[in-house]
Amino acid sequence: MLLDESMLTAWDRPRSGTPAAKWLLLFFALLAWPWPTLANPVTTDHVTARLVAERIPIAPGATVDLALIFEIQPGWHTYWRNPGDSGDPPRLAWTLPAGVTVGPPRWPRPEVIPVGPLANYGYSGRALLLFALSLPADWPVGAPLRLQAQADWLVCEEHCVPESGLFELTLPTAAATGPINPVEAEAFAAARAGLPESRLEGARMRLEGTRLGLAIPTANLPFAPAAVEFFAGAWGLIEHAAPQPWRLDEGLLRLDLTPGTLSEDTPAEGLLVLTDAGGQVRAYEITAVRDPPTQAISPEGTIGLPLALAFALLGGLILNLMPCVFPILAMKALSLVKGLAESGPAAARQRVRQGLAYTAGVLLFFAALAGLLLALRAGGAAIGWGFQLQYPPFVALMASVFFVIGLSLAGAVNLGAGLMALGSGDSRRGHLGAFGTGALAALVAAPCTAPFMGAALGYAVTLSWPLALAIMLTLGLGLALPFLLLSLLPGLARRLPKPGPWMEILKEVLAFPMFAAAAWLVWVLSVQTGADGVALVLGGLLLLTFGLWLRERTRLLSPGWRRWGVILSLAALAGTLALGMATDRLVAPTSGSGAVRSGSLPSEPYAPDRLAQARAEGRPVFVNMTAAWCITCLVNERLALSTTEVAQAFSEAGILYLKGDWTNRDPTITAYLAAHGRNGVPLYVFYPPGGEPRVLPQILTPDLVLDGVRER
């Protein structure tokens, strides 16, 4: 009953009755007013709840446990701290005397409650939440302790009903805390039996393709489990209703979970519930360390080691045709042509040694690069193939190297046979020069991704380090194989054109791809660092050129001048390196890079949420993972993705074009690459409406793109 307007009017209207009638009317109105009810227990339509203490009385300075006990009607349930796909956990607001504290709820292990295709975490029948109540040491002995708690909870069957209660609990105090309350002893024992026993250490979590792997060392488990179940501590980490296959593998308990909507942003923690062979159930809190994402290994979803090795070898062979690598290979081939003029066993042995030295240089560089990449990934860094070009000082250094090689090939400077032996046939210095040339060829080839390389490298990082290293070395062998075969098979080398003046002309012509590579790297640096970075690297090139010129001018002068020439040229080199290192402190003024711009095909920056939104709307999506330093990416965009035919097809089909720019390090893109078994760019994936994603080839043509996005 409420005090409505008619009652208030009657109250104010003069009448002949006694004044007592007014007070009687007010008394009954106040009784009917819906004041909050202080009760314990509280009974609602579906739950009977009570707030009880384990020990009575309580002494000043002591801590005792309280329990909020829900007795739930059959067929109904309440919720755990993470309710799962729907629901809401119970919430309490305490009203306490000064100095008295109540800790957070301690949640017993929940059960999975299926709801159609979804699943909730909660409790049926009875739910018990424990709280630690602490009384201050200066509390007066004998003074009663009065507590109030406003509790709100959701109870559900096929539909959900929000309920609440205002609990009051008065506890006596004494000089010593009393014994366990026998009336509630069983409830507290049941509550503690469901609590997590301890925290398991050493848990690690990794995104493995379309699965989320959870691994715990078996040495940290209390027993060999017969059943395993994981309850995520927060919504979004996993799909709650998905199966959770598990296995004991190489000293680890492994669970294969399905990532949730916010898997990457949700804390990797929760409750691990283990059942032993006798049926005893125990729960343990875990907080997992996140490892870098990788591609899941399964019999159905892997290319296998033999095919990965074949792909790596073929990809390494194709790397020789890259614009940066081909001039270096061509110069070594020319040096071999010169050496064919020398006959006899000694000359043959010399050619073989040069081929082996060149191969050793390539393999050593690839071994070092692979070791660094695997070590960084093992340490938690989200990196992939070509990661070194995401570091601006390295880009500046490589621009300087290409520029100097171009000057040497053009005849502007003489670097000496001992440095790189480009075109040298000197038997005394050829081995060291061939080794250095092999390392240089590997250095300039490392950022490139040739066809077949992507699948091989993506598979490599899922393996143990010896097998991963074997794939990397096979890639290097493919790069070194053409010159190695020319060195080992004189008959093959003799098919090359005979020596002549054309060799010097070709050497000078090959300088221009080197200059072009240097210009391209300066452009990459502009994407990463803006105009300030370009100014620094151009200043470094100017200093470097001056140093080389000074060295050339003083090389044939007196010893004193030569000494000063060396000192000043080294100072110029140091200045160049210092300017290059200074680019690390710069950031491009805008986030949009040249790698994200495309000609006639409008695009949006890649974001997981944008992809998920478009997929939910049933819209087709084309994802392009690229980088400014990836030549293959730029060629594909220029020749295939920027054509009028492709732009028209995308427009007519309503395809959303998302571009991920990996020019600078981006863990989100690294994770996307790993989820598709790749460790570098380019990567092209088409998502048809309602269908499975399709990965397109790494080398594109307009026809391949149009065929890849057609409905099938």
VOGU-3710 file (C-alpha; in Angstrom, 3 decimals, decimal comma):
1> mlldesmlta> 0,000/0,000/0,000  1,304/3,451/-0,920  0,463/6,888/0,387  -1,399/8,243/-2,639  -2,775/11,693/-3,329  -6,288/10,888/-2,012  -4,924/9,818/1,352  -2,896/12,986/1,713  -5,954/15,086/0,790  -8,065/13,285/3,371
11> wdrprsgtpa> -5,365/13,915/5,928  -5,447/17,668/5,328  -9,289/18,027/4,996  -11,031/19,255/8,162  -13,412/16,750/9,659  -15,323/16,234/12,886  -13,480/13,090/14,001  -10,994/12,900/16,882  -7,282/13,711/16,322  -6,495/10,094/17,155
21> akwlllffal> -8,036/9,062/13,841  -5,299/10,930/12,015  -2,524/9,085/13,855  -4,245/5,758/13,421  -4,472/6,319/9,663  -0,783/7,264/9,493  0,217/4,234/11,563  -1,468/1,780/9,195  -0,088/3,587/6,138  3,437/3,341/7,464
31> lawpwptlan> 2,973/-0,337/8,181  1,944/-0,859/4,569  4,907/1,109/3,158  7,472/-1,233/1,462  10,361/-0,553/3,835  13,519/-2,711/3,283  13,111/-5,867/5,301  15,923/-6,842/7,677  15,746/-10,607/7,800  17,857/-13,712/8,106
41> pvttdhvtar> 17,009/-15,952/6,368  15,470/-14,276/3,320  12,933/-16,256/1,301  12,046/-15,324/-2,278  10,039/-17,119/-4,934  12,942/-19,380/-5,914  15,663/-19,116/-3,236  16,007/-19,279/0,511  19,192/-17,517/1,586  20,777/-17,051/4,978
51> lvaeripiap> 23,893/-15,356/6,330  25,591/-17,313/9,134  28,845/-17,295/11,134  30,979/-20,377/11,640  31,985/-19,570/15,233  30,062/-17,798/18,015  31,038/-15,691/19,931  33,894/-13,801/18,286  36,817/-12,246/20,159  38,340/-8,800/19,451
61> gatvdlalif> 41,218/-9,095/16,980  39,952/-12,455/15,672  38,835/-13,510/12,174  35,965/-15,905/11,544  34,269/-17,095/8,375  30,799/-16,040/7,306  28,774/-17,955/4,728  25,986/-16,743/2,482  24,035/-19,901/1,736  21,558/-20,137/-1,141
71> eiqpgwhtyw> 19,067/-23,023/-1,102  17,826/-23,045/-4,703  14,614/-24,588/-6,020  15,079/-27,639/-8,325  15,589/-26,664/-11,950  16,904/-23,198/-11,065  20,493/-21,969/-10,702  22,624/-19,006/-9,696  26,041/-18,001/-11,025  29,796/-18,165/-10,401
81> rnpgdsgdpp> 32,126/-15,110/-10,532  32,278/-15,585/-14,341  28,678/-16,505/-15,218  29,642/-17,778/-18,676  27,655/-16,868/-21,754  24,854/-15,183/-19,775  23,822/-14,370/-16,238  25,254/-12,299/-13,414  27,080/-13,314/-10,214  25,693/-12,479/-6,748
91> rlawtlpagv> 26,799/-9,078/-5,453  26,955/-7,903/-1,826  27,206/-4,446/-0,249  28,121/-4,488/3,453  27,164/-2,030/6,204  29,731/-2,513/8,980  30,750/-0,791/12,214  33,974/1,212/12,156  37,070/-0,988/12,068  35,223/-4,165/11,063
101> tvgpprwprp> 36,160/-5,636/7,669  34,719/-8,366/5,455  36,867/-9,815/2,687  35,845/-10,612/-0,909  33,792/-13,724/-1,624  35,632/-17,034/-1,929  33,944/-18,935/-4,731  33,619/-22,730/-4,724  34,139/-24,517/-8,013  31,102/-24,153/-10,312
111> evipvgplan> 29,436/-26,557/-12,678  28,797/-26,161/-16,397  25,119/-25,461/-17,052  24,297/-25,987/-20,766  21,841/-23,508/-22,270  21,170/-24,563/-25,856  24,380/-23,950/-27,833  25,789/-21,850/-24,965  26,973/-22,652/-21,462  26,877/-20,933/-18,077
121> ygysgralll> 29,005/-21,391/-14,973  27,004/-21,606/-11,768  25,395/-23,589/-8,968  22,259/-25,703/-8,690  20,649/-26,993/-5,523  22,858/-25,092/-3,080  25,488/-22,365/-3,414  27,827/-21,322/-0,595  29,974/-18,185/-0,613  32,531/-17,702/2,153
131> falslpadwp> 33,719/-14,358/3,551  36,402/-13,591/6,135  35,093/-11,318/8,931  37,743/-9,496/11,017  36,970/-7,751/14,298  39,345/-4,969/15,416  41,455/-5,633/18,518  39,986/-2,628/20,352  36,397/-3,831/20,057  34,735/-3,744/23,524
141> vgaplrlqaq> 34,402/-7,249/24,924  30,747/-8,143/25,269  29,496/-5,449/22,889  27,323/-7,117/20,199  28,450/-6,899/16,565  25,670/-5,960/14,150  26,193/-6,542/10,409  24,017/-5,773/7,414  24,489/-7,020/3,859  22,473/-6,039/0,796
151> adwlvceehc> 22,622/-9,001/-1,589  21,433/-9,049/-5,200  21,429/-12,187/-7,278  20,005/-13,627/-10,474  18,240/-16,971/-10,434  17,420/-18,660/-13,753  15,601/-21,591/-15,268  14,409/-21,044/-18,855  13,952/-17,431/-17,839  15,799/-15,338/-15,253
161> vpesglfelt> 14,477/-13,505/-12,221  16,493/-10,861/-10,342  16,096/-11,213/-6,589  17,555/-9,524/-3,541  17,576/-9,483/0,240  18,774/-7,280/3,073  20,428/-9,526/5,669  21,064/-8,663/9,313  23,346/-10,666/11,557  24,079/-9,870/15,213
171> lptaaatgpi> 27,033/-11,701/16,726  27,955/-11,792/20,399  31,544/-11,013/21,375  33,649/-12,428/24,167  37,248/-12,575/25,353  37,800/-15,784/23,326  36,276/-16,964/20,076  33,795/-19,744/20,528  33,698/-23,216/18,948  32,306/-24,115/15,540
181> npveaeafaa> 28,563/-23,632/15,367  27,292/-27,237/15,135  24,134/-26,189/13,325  26,136/-24,842/10,345  29,220/-27,092/10,555  28,158/-29,220/7,591  27,523/-26,178/5,389  30,954/-24,707/6,093  32,636/-28,061/5,509  30,853/-28,372/2,149
191> araglpesrl> 31,822/-24,817/1,207  35,517/-25,459/1,954  35,459/-28,746/0,061  34,531/-26,857/-3,092  37,157/-24,122/-2,759  40,364/-24,182/-4,831  43,061/-25,969/-2,825  46,038/-23,882/-3,969  47,521/-22,146/-7,009  49,242/-24,216/-9,698
201> egarmrlegt> 52,407/-22,595/-11,011  54,021/-22,839/-14,447  50,866/-22,554/-16,591  51,359/-21,129/-20,079  48,810/-20,160/-22,716  49,347/-19,770/-26,464  47,107/-19,013/-29,423  47,663/-21,963/-31,785  45,870/-21,254/-35,020  42,164/-21,526/-34,251
211> rlglaiptan> 42,787/-23,076/-30,834  43,953/-21,684/-27,507  46,503/-24,011/-25,945  46,845/-24,234/-22,145  49,846/-26,158/-20,813  50,759/-26,993/-17,189  53,856/-29,015/-16,209  52,779/-32,410/-14,919  55,428/-32,096/-12,207  53,264/-29,344/-10,663
221> lpfapaavef> 50,098/-31,480/-10,635  49,099/-33,288/-7,423  48,208/-36,485/-9,309  47,714/-37,901/-12,786  44,196/-36,729/-13,698  41,452/-38,914/-15,099  39,353/-35,888/-16,100  40,219/-32,218/-16,611  38,047/-29,121/-16,911  39,003/-25,434/-17,183
231> fagawglieh> 36,719/-22,579/-16,052  37,841/-19,210/-17,424  38,016/-16,535/-14,755  36,449/-13,871/-16,974  34,139/-13,742/-19,962  35,757/-13,511/-23,403  38,815/-15,710/-22,831  37,289/-18,927/-24,206  34,078/-20,263/-25,711  32,469/-21,761/-22,616
241> aapqpwrlde> 30,373/-24,386/-24,406  33,184/-25,687/-26,643  34,781/-29,096/-25,964  38,067/-29,085/-24,041  40,137/-32,051/-25,254  43,201/-32,675/-23,096  46,238/-34,924/-23,077  49,444/-35,631/-21,160  52,288/-34,911/-23,556  56,058/-34,656/-22,932
251> gllrldltpg> 55,765/-33,650/-19,297  52,838/-31,283/-19,843  49,100/-31,358/-19,296  47,744/-29,783/-22,496  44,194/-28,499/-23,035  42,887/-27,385/-26,417  40,441/-24,549/-25,811  38,421/-22,464/-28,270  39,343/-18,745/-28,099  36,591/-16,379/-27,043
261> tlsedtpaeg> 35,612/-13,021/-28,481  38,141/-11,104/-26,347  40,695/-13,860/-25,990  43,751/-11,647/-26,550  42,627/-8,937/-24,103  41,232/-11,086/-21,277  43,480/-12,184/-18,372  44,711/-15,758/-18,858  43,463/-17,021/-15,509  40,783/-19,282/-14,179
271> llvltdaggq> 40,043/-22,504/-12,322  41,486/-25,895/-13,256  39,336/-28,775/-11,979  40,992/-32,199/-11,828  39,393/-35,563/-11,107  41,567/-38,480/-10,000  41,085/-42,151/-10,816  38,969/-42,624/-7,683  36,535/-39,873/-8,620  37,826/-37,290/-6,139
281> vrayeitavr> 37,540/-33,749/-7,519  39,964/-30,921/-6,709  40,140/-27,361/-7,986  43,196/-25,120/-8,432  43,553/-21,467/-9,367  45,924/-20,815/-12,286  47,311/-17,671/-13,902  48,986/-18,508/-17,209  51,875/-16,724/-18,881  51,001/-15,903/-22,492
291> dpptqaispe> 53,407/-17,205/-25,139  53,663/-15,744/-28,670  50,935/-17,118/-30,948  51,769/-19,859/-33,395  50,060/-22,231/-35,757  48,500/-25,287/-34,192  50,013/-28,611/-35,221  47,497/-31,243/-36,109  47,554/-34,162/-38,540  44,969/-32,444/-40,715
301> gtiglplala> 46,343/-28,886/-40,611  50,092/-29,189/-41,193  52,204/-29,442/-44,331  54,612/-31,884/-42,694  58,392/-31,751/-42,356  59,341/-33,235/-45,790  57,080/-30,833/-47,670  58,250/-27,919/-45,504  61,879/-28,723/-46,396  60,981/-28,907/-50,087
311> fallggliln> 59,150/-25,575/-49,904  62,106/-23,987/-48,106  64,567/-25,194/-50,752  62,361/-23,981/-53,599  61,725/-20,647/-51,878  65,464/-20,144/-51,389  66,089/-20,779/-55,080  63,489/-18,167/-56,036  65,122/-15,639/-53,689  68,030/-15,445/-56,142
321> lmpcvfpila> 65,732/-13,649/-58,578  64,930/-10,837/-56,138  66,235/-7,457/-57,354  68,568/-7,063/-54,367  70,079/-10,536/-54,541  70,445/-11,067/-58,268  73,282/-8,527/-58,827  75,381/-10,185/-56,132  74,802/-13,657/-57,592  75,550/-12,314/-61,067
331> mkalslvkgl> 78,882/-10,871/-59,927  79,902/-14,155/-58,328  78,958/-15,933/-61,529  81,138/-13,468/-63,481  84,045/-14,160/-61,173  83,539/-17,859/-61,899  83,576/-17,153/-65,637  86,940/-15,402/-65,217  88,251/-18,371/-63,275  87,359/-20,756/-66,105
341> aesgpaaarq> 90,251/-19,272/-68,092  92,546/-20,975/-65,610  92,794/-24,731/-66,166  94,249/-27,537/-64,129  93,409/-29,326/-60,878  94,467/-26,349/-58,697  92,068/-23,997/-60,461  89,265/-26,572/-60,205  89,880/-26,952/-56,475  89,894/-23,186/-56,098
351> rvrqglayta> 86,485/-22,906/-57,761  85,063/-25,634/-55,509  86,434/-23,922/-52,409  84,891/-20,630/-53,477  81,517/-22,293/-53,978  81,718/-23,943/-50,572  82,860/-20,690/-48,914  79,953/-18,804/-50,505  77,532/-21,484/-49,284  79,057/-21,396/-45,810
361> gvllffaala> 78,558/-17,630/-45,656  74,910/-18,005/-46,611  74,263/-20,843/-44,166  76,062/-19,176/-41,278  74,029/-16,007/-41,697  70,754/-17,956/-41,912  71,717/-19,989/-38,835  72,438/-16,805/-36,878  69,222/-15,161/-38,062  67,175/-18,276/-37,254
371> glllalragg> 68,735/-18,552/-33,807  67,965/-14,919/-33,059  64,384/-15,197/-34,343  63,672/-18,388/-32,362  65,303/-16,995/-29,212  63,273/-13,791/-29,377  60,041/-15,693/-29,936  60,849/-18,059/-27,059  61,357/-14,974/-24,894  57,852/-13,751/-25,700
381> aaigwgfqlq> 58,549/-11,329/-28,581  55,844/-11,291/-31,258  58,091/-11,199/-34,331  58,295/-12,934/-37,669  60,326/-13,217/-40,846  61,767/-9,849/-41,851  61,632/-8,577/-38,260  65,017/-6,844/-38,657  63,531/-4,377/-41,154  61,029/-3,281/-38,504
391> yppfvalmas> 64,023/-1,655/-36,723  64,756/1,750/-38,352  68,555/1,770/-37,608  68,877/-1,528/-39,483  67,000/-0,069/-42,451  69,368/2,924/-42,421  72,382/0,590/-42,268  71,104/-1,509/-45,174  70,494/1,626/-47,267  74,126/2,576/-46,708
401> vffviglsla> 75,343/-0,940/-47,594  73,377/-1,016/-50,856  74,595/2,466/-51,734  78,251/1,533/-51,159  77,882/-1,678/-53,193  76,412/0,374/-56,005  79,361/2,787/-55,879  81,749/-0,172/-55,987  80,006/-1,818/-58,948  79,916/1,500/-60,805
411> gavnlgaglm> 83,679/1,862/-60,307  83,425/5,018/-58,188  85,220/3,378/-55,248  87,409/0,317/-54,833  86,362/-1,674/-51,793  89,047/-4,298/-52,209  88,850/-8,001/-52,845  89,234/-8,793/-49,180  85,928/-7,112/-48,267  83,429/-8,734/-50,594
421> algsgdsrrg> 85,411/-9,960/-53,597  82,718/-8,955/-56,047  84,095/-10,092/-59,366  87,405/-11,106/-57,855  89,267/-14,245/-58,801  92,203/-13,740/-56,493  92,961/-17,152/-55,016  94,595/-15,650/-51,957  91,556/-13,604/-50,970  88,784/-15,377/-52,869
431> hlgafgtgal> 87,734/-17,683/-50,010  87,180/-14,867/-47,549  85,544/-12,757/-50,250  83,246/-15,611/-51,309  82,264/-16,193/-47,680  81,524/-12,483/-47,213  79,540/-12,360/-50,450  77,427/-15,318/-49,317  76,687/-13,620/-46,015  75,844/-10,400/-47,859
441> aalvaapcta> 73,514/-12,232/-50,240  71,716/-13,782/-47,273  71,541/-10,406/-45,541  69,844/-8,669/-48,443  67,578/-11,660/-49,138  66,349/-12,092/-45,559  63,498/-9,527/-45,719  62,032/-11,054/-48,872  59,320/-13,686/-48,893  59,321/-15,821/-52,011
451> pfmgaalgya> 56,575/-18,247/-53,062  56,537/-21,427/-50,937  58,539/-19,719/-48,181  55,537/-18,573/-46,136  54,125/-22,034/-45,399  57,601/-23,447/-44,673  58,545/-20,663/-42,240  55,126/-20,679/-40,560  55,494/-24,414/-39,989  59,101/-24,045/-38,792
461> vtlswplala> 58,241/-21,901/-35,781  55,849/-24,587/-34,486  58,651/-27,166/-34,251  61,416/-27,823/-31,770  64,455/-25,650/-32,422  66,582/-28,344/-34,180  63,851/-28,993/-36,755  63,094/-25,282/-37,140  66,804/-24,633/-37,699  66,894/-27,401/-40,324
471> imltlglgla> 64,124/-25,667/-42,305  65,908/-22,305/-42,058  69,205/-23,821/-43,241  67,415/-25,531/-46,128  66,124/-22,124/-47,148  69,704/-20,831/-47,095  70,865/-23,820/-49,105  68,311/-22,980/-51,772  69,705/-19,442/-51,939  73,295/-20,698/-52,258
481> lpflllsllp> 72,530/-23,601/-54,598  72,882/-21,855/-58,013  76,429/-20,616/-57,372  77,353/-23,849/-55,595  76,281/-25,894/-58,641  78,218/-23,588/-60,960  81,298/-24,120/-58,789  80,983/-27,892/-58,550  80,001/-28,527/-62,187  82,497/-26,877/-64,595
491> glarrlpkpg> 80,473/-28,093/-67,565  77,493/-26,072/-66,346  79,640/-22,990/-65,798  81,095/-23,247/-69,312  77,608/-22,714/-70,719  77,835/-19,120/-69,490  79,033/-16,492/-71,999  82,801/-16,268/-72,468  84,736/-13,487/-70,718  84,976/-10,146/-72,514
501> pwmeilkevl> 84,386/-6,398/-72,228  80,680/-7,090/-71,692  81,492/-8,216/-68,165  82,682/-4,763/-67,099  79,614/-3,144/-68,684  77,294/-5,646/-66,933  79,046/-4,987/-63,616  78,408/-1,256/-63,968  74,801/-1,826/-65,057  74,210/-3,973/-61,966
511> afpmfaaaaw> 75,069/-0,976/-59,806  71,703/0,574/-60,572  69,571/-2,142/-58,887  71,732/-1,513/-55,825  71,031/2,229/-55,987  67,333/1,435/-56,476  67,384/-0,815/-53,411  68,996/1,979/-51,386  66,307/4,419/-52,545  63,594/1,912/-51,666
521> lvwvlsvqtg> 65,012/1,499/-48,160  65,056/5,279/-47,686  61,362/5,263/-48,611  60,735/2,458/-46,079  62,458/4,613/-43,477  60,183/7,529/-44,380  57,182/5,297/-43,642  58,633/4,309/-40,273  60,129/7,593/-39,057  58,848/10,409/-41,291
531> adgvalvlgg> 60,890/13,161/-42,929  63,304/13,454/-39,984  64,477/9,885/-40,502  65,036/10,518/-44,219  67,118/13,602/-43,390  69,283/11,564/-41,004  69,935/8,739/-43,450  70,660/11,128/-46,345  73,096/12,993/-44,111  74,713/9,662/-43,285
541> lllltfglwl> 75,039/8,771/-46,976  76,674/12,138/-47,629  79,187/11,541/-44,815  79,843/8,022/-46,033  80,435/9,170/-49,600  82,846/11,858/-48,395  84,755/9,281/-46,343  85,049/6,901/-49,292  86,139/9,715/-51,591  88,751/10,840/-49,071
551> rertrllspg> 90,028/7,277/-48,736  90,347/6,957/-52,518  92,160/10,308/-52,854  94,740/9,489/-50,170  95,238/5,807/-50,961  98,240/6,387/-53,266  99,807/9,299/-51,364  102,508/9,267/-48,723  102,076/7,179/-45,550  101,170/10,255/-43,506
561> wrrwgvilsl> 98,368/11,246/-45,871  97,164/7,649/-46,068  97,000/7,526/-42,283  94,936/10,702/-42,138  92,746/9,404/-44,943  92,001/6,231/-42,963  91,305/8,182/-39,753  88,959/10,653/-41,415  87,156/7,982/-43,422  86,617/5,945/-40,230
571> aalagtlalg> 85,287/9,088/-38,538  82,852/9,555/-41,429  81,773/5,929/-41,089  81,209/6,402/-37,349  79,139/9,512/-38,074  77,046/7,562/-40,566  76,390/4,835/-37,992  75,510/7,421/-35,330  73,004/9,123/-37,627  71,494/5,749/-38,503
581> matdrlvapt> 71,127/4,787/-34,827  69,410/8,114/-34,151  66,469/7,012/-36,316  65,401/4,648/-33,520  64,058/7,615/-31,560  61,799/8,797/-34,365  58,193/7,905/-35,131  56,269/8,741/-38,276  53,911/11,679/-37,615  50,851/9,802/-38,867
591> sgsgavrsgs> 49,780/6,192/-38,487  48,810/5,750/-42,100  51,795/4,450/-44,019  52,571/3,996/-47,603  51,948/0,333/-47,172  48,325/0,993/-46,349  47,604/3,185/-49,340  46,489/1,580/-52,570  45,635/2,942/-55,968  42,040/2,589/-57,064
601> lpsepyapdr> 41,051/0,047/-54,402  39,849/1,767/-51,187  40,894/0,032/-47,979  40,560/0,232/-44,205  43,275/-0,568/-41,653  43,031/-4,140/-40,391  41,544/-4,582/-36,925  40,224/-7,855/-35,444  37,029/-6,134/-34,291  36,372/-4,728/-37,767
611> laqaraegrp> 36,859/-8,148/-39,323  34,528/-9,761/-36,781  31,899/-7,059/-37,326  31,941/-7,507/-41,107  31,744/-11,280/-40,760  28,778/-10,957/-38,403  27,044/-8,734/-40,980  27,566/-11,397/-43,676  29,834/-9,133/-45,693  32,728/-10,595/-47,745
621> vfvnmtaawc> 36,173/-9,475/-46,577  39,580/-9,447/-48,273  42,545/-9,158/-45,877  45,961/-8,065/-47,128  48,902/-8,306/-44,713  51,738/-6,204/-46,118  54,765/-4,060/-45,247  56,587/-1,188/-46,898  59,847/-3,184/-46,941  58,251/-6,217/-48,653
631> itclvnerla> 58,986/-5,959/-52,385  56,659/-8,842/-53,226  53,851/-7,050/-51,394  54,393/-3,817/-53,298  54,597/-5,559/-56,681  51,382/-7,479/-55,972  49,561/-4,303/-54,990  50,800/-2,472/-58,050  50,177/-5,196/-60,640  47,206/-7,100/-59,209
641> lsttevaqaf> 45,317/-5,259/-56,477  45,333/-1,780/-58,006  43,832/-2,706/-61,348  40,492/-1,351/-62,489  39,061/-4,858/-62,942  39,810/-5,857/-59,340  38,496/-2,574/-57,933  35,268/-2,973/-59,925  34,813/-6,591/-58,786  35,334/-5,608/-55,142
651> seagilylkg> 32,845/-2,769/-55,471  30,158/-4,871/-57,151  30,483/-7,664/-54,563  30,602/-5,250/-51,613  33,922/-6,675/-50,443  35,502/-4,953/-47,454  39,241/-4,548/-48,101  41,316/-4,607/-44,882  45,068/-3,950/-44,960  47,420/-4,753/-42,120
661> dwtnrdptit> 50,648/-2,714/-42,146  53,551/-4,701/-40,669  56,197/-2,107/-41,585  56,649/-1,483/-37,876  56,209/-4,237/-35,337  52,558/-5,027/-34,613  51,685/-8,003/-32,352  48,109/-8,047/-33,658  49,306/-8,677/-37,215  51,918/-11,168/-35,992
671> aylaahgrng> 49,129/-13,116/-34,292  46,998/-13,043/-37,451  49,904/-14,337/-39,547  50,567/-17,121/-37,048  46,901/-18,096/-37,025  47,209/-18,785/-40,762  50,495/-20,680/-40,514  52,659/-17,799/-41,725  55,675/-16,061/-40,271  55,986/-13,187/-42,720
681> vplyvfyppg> 54,241/-11,101/-45,336  52,578/-11,055/-47,813  49,439/-12,904/-46,776  46,128/-12,619/-48,632  42,950/-14,126/-47,133  39,417/-13,920/-48,535  36,405/-14,460/-46,253  33,269/-15,325/-48,230  29,941/-14,628/-46,503  29,274/-17,465/-44,094
691> geprvlpqil> 32,120/-19,580/-45,514  35,596/-20,637/-44,463  38,492/-18,245/-45,201  40,580/-18,934/-48,308  44,314/-18,155/-48,484  45,462/-16,840/-51,877  48,924/-17,369/-53,407  51,799/-15,094/-52,406  52,389/-14,007/-56,014  49,209/-12,433/-57,373
701> tpdlvldgvr> 47,809/-11,612/-60,766  44,466/-9,905/-61,411  42,999/-13,225/-62,557  44,154/-14,999/-59,383  42,541/-12,306/-57,245  39,283/-12,373/-59,206  39,173/-16,169/-59,104  39,946/-16,191/-55,379  37,060/-13,901/-54,458  34,435/-15,581/-56,599
711> er> 31,649/-17,355/-54,699  32,061/-21,096/-54,661
//
